[in-house]
Amino acid sequence: MTHNPGGISQSNTGSMGGGQQAAMGNNNSQAMTSQADAPAGQQLTQQQVIQMLAQIEDMIRSAELPPDTQKEAIAYLSAAKKATEKAEPKKQLVATNLEGVAETLNDVSQNEGEGKTLWEKVKPILLKVTDWLGQAIAGSLLGILLK
């Protein structure tokens, strides 16, 4: 006869939406991992993240967005890039500013056209950056990206 401690165990690879959680009680565990384009077991480097942020900046600058929206997104992105470029990256500051970028681009994406196309291109890049940031830091950003 096998011994069953009576707990619940959940594991999820990929994205986890709200509502996926272990029931309350003893012996319950929950784990989540996400995958980026980096080879299995390898996290993005600081330099790769800087390159991704530069790529997003190029996309924003070349998109036909309202000038105020473009300036706002670039301002948030510039602050995120500066925090990333530090010898010891300030990941919480990066996440906060990328939330601003995501909210700005998500809002403009509600209109058809260039904003929607831009958001669809930027979203996967930001999702990769959240792996580098870590789930605890990127929580709010992930919420915006997984809407």
C-alpha positions as CSV (number, residue, x, y, z in Angstrom):
1,M,0.0,0.0,0.0
2,T,1.4,3.4,-0.9
3,H,1.5,6.4,1.5
4,N,-0.4,9.4,0.3
5,P,0.2,12.6,2.3
6,G,-3.0,14.1,0.9
7,G,-1.5,17.2,-0.6
8,I,-2.0,18.8,-4.0
9,S,0.9,19.4,-6.3
10,Q,0.6,21.7,-9.4
11,S,3.3,22.3,-12.0
12,N,2.9,24.6,-15.0
13,T,5.4,25.3,-17.8
14,G,4.6,28.4,-19.9
15,S,2.2,31.1,-18.9
16,M,0.0,30.9,-15.8
17,G,-3.2,32.8,-15.8
18,G,-5.0,34.1,-12.8
19,G,-7.1,31.5,-10.9
20,Q,-4.5,28.7,-11.3
21,Q,-3.4,28.1,-7.7
22,A,-3.2,25.2,-5.3
23,A,-6.1,24.8,-2.9
24,M,-5.3,25.9,0.7
25,G,-4.2,23.2,3.1
26,N,-1.2,21.2,4.2
27,N,1.4,19.6,1.9
28,N,0.4,21.6,-1.2
29,S,3.0,22.9,-3.6
30,Q,2.9,24.9,-6.8
31,A,5.7,25.6,-9.3
32,M,5.8,27.6,-12.5
33,T,8.5,28.0,-15.1
34,S,8.4,30.0,-18.3
35,Q,10.4,29.6,-21.5
36,A,12.2,32.2,-23.6
37,D,14.1,31.8,-26.8
38,A,17.3,31.4,-24.9
39,P,18.6,27.8,-25.0
40,A,17.1,25.6,-22.3
41,G,18.5,26.3,-18.9
42,Q,20.1,29.6,-20.0
43,Q,18.8,33.0,-18.9
44,L,19.1,36.1,-21.1
45,T,22.2,38.1,-20.4
46,Q,22.1,41.8,-19.5
47,Q,23.5,42.7,-22.9
48,Q,20.7,40.7,-24.7
49,V,18.1,42.6,-22.6
50,I,19.7,45.9,-23.6
51,Q,19.6,44.9,-27.2
52,M,15.9,43.9,-26.9
53,L,15.0,47.2,-25.3
54,A,16.9,49.0,-28.2
55,Q,14.8,46.9,-30.7
56,I,11.6,48.0,-28.9
57,E,12.8,51.6,-29.0
58,D,13.4,51.4,-32.8
59,M,9.9,49.9,-33.3
60,I,8.3,52.7,-31.3
61,R,10.2,55.5,-33.1
62,S,9.3,54.1,-36.5
63,A,5.6,53.5,-35.7
64,E,3.0,56.1,-36.7
65,L,1.7,56.8,-33.2
66,P,0.3,60.0,-31.7
67,P,3.3,62.2,-30.7
68,D,2.4,62.3,-27.0
69,T,2.0,58.5,-26.9
70,Q,5.3,58.0,-28.6
71,K,7.1,60.4,-26.3
72,E,5.6,58.8,-23.2
73,A,6.6,55.2,-24.3
74,I,10.1,56.4,-25.2
75,A,10.5,58.1,-21.8
76,Y,9.5,55.0,-19.9
77,L,11.7,52.8,-22.2
78,S,14.7,55.2,-21.7
79,A,14.4,54.9,-18.0
80,A,14.2,51.1,-18.2
81,K,17.3,51.0,-20.4
82,K,19.3,53.2,-18.0
83,A,18.4,50.9,-15.1
84,T,19.3,47.9,-17.2
85,E,22.7,49.3,-18.1
86,K,23.9,49.7,-14.5
87,A,26.7,47.5,-13.3
88,E,24.1,46.0,-11.0
89,P,20.9,46.3,-13.0
90,K,18.0,47.8,-11.0
91,K,15.5,45.2,-12.0
92,Q,12.6,46.6,-10.0
93,L,13.0,50.0,-11.7
94,V,13.3,48.2,-15.1
95,A,10.0,46.4,-14.4
96,T,8.2,49.5,-13.2
97,N,9.2,51.5,-16.4
98,L,8.4,48.6,-18.7
99,E,5.0,48.5,-17.1
100,G,4.6,52.1,-18.2
101,V,5.7,51.1,-21.8
102,A,3.3,48.2,-21.8
103,E,0.3,50.2,-20.5
104,T,1.0,53.0,-23.0
105,L,1.3,50.6,-26.0
106,N,-1.6,48.5,-24.8
107,D,-3.8,51.5,-24.5
108,V,-2.9,52.7,-28.1
109,S,-3.4,49.2,-29.4
110,Q,-7.1,49.4,-28.6
111,N,-7.4,51.4,-31.8
112,E,-7.0,49.4,-35.0
113,G,-4.0,50.0,-37.1
114,E,-0.4,50.9,-36.3
115,G,-0.8,50.8,-32.5
116,K,-2.3,47.3,-32.5
117,T,0.4,46.0,-34.9
118,L,3.2,47.5,-32.7
119,W,1.8,46.0,-29.5
120,E,1.7,42.6,-31.1
121,K,5.4,42.9,-32.1
122,V,6.5,44.3,-28.7
123,K,4.6,42.0,-26.4
124,P,6.7,38.8,-27.1
125,I,9.9,40.8,-26.6
126,L,8.7,42.1,-23.2
127,L,7.7,38.6,-22.2
128,K,11.3,37.4,-22.8
129,V,12.5,40.3,-20.7
130,T,10.3,39.2,-17.8
131,D,12.2,36.0,-17.6
132,W,15.4,38.0,-17.0
133,L,13.6,40.2,-14.5
134,G,12.3,37.2,-12.5
135,Q,8.7,36.4,-11.7
136,A,8.6,38.2,-8.3
137,I,9.7,41.4,-9.9
138,A,7.8,41.2,-13.2
139,G,4.5,40.2,-11.6
140,S,2.5,43.4,-12.6
141,L,4.2,43.6,-16.0
142,L,3.2,40.0,-16.7
143,G,-0.4,40.8,-15.8
144,I,-0.5,43.5,-18.5
145,L,1.2,41.2,-21.1
146,L,-1.0,38.2,-20.5
147,K,-4.4,40.1,-20.7
